[in-house]
Amino acid sequence: MNSPKPLRIHRAWLVAIVTTLALVATAAFRSTTGAFFEPLESEFGWLRSQLSTAVTINLGVYGLEWTRR
């Protein structure tokens, strides 16, 4: 009798899955900055405009770096 072969997944699929999960986690983390504005304002006394400027610069640098790839 022939025994069934174990299911083998190519290494490239594992790399693709891990990469996708990392990108989704990164995007989720970057999208939560708005939720932290109020705690940062009250804890450190920063203005909303200062926080918004920092996030804008961060996203701009991230976008410019992404185009280099």
Secondary structure, DSSP 4 states (H G I P E B T S, - for coil): -PPPPPP---HHHHHHHHHHHHHHHHHHHHHTGGGGHHHHHHHH---HHHHHHHHHHHHHHHHHHHHT-
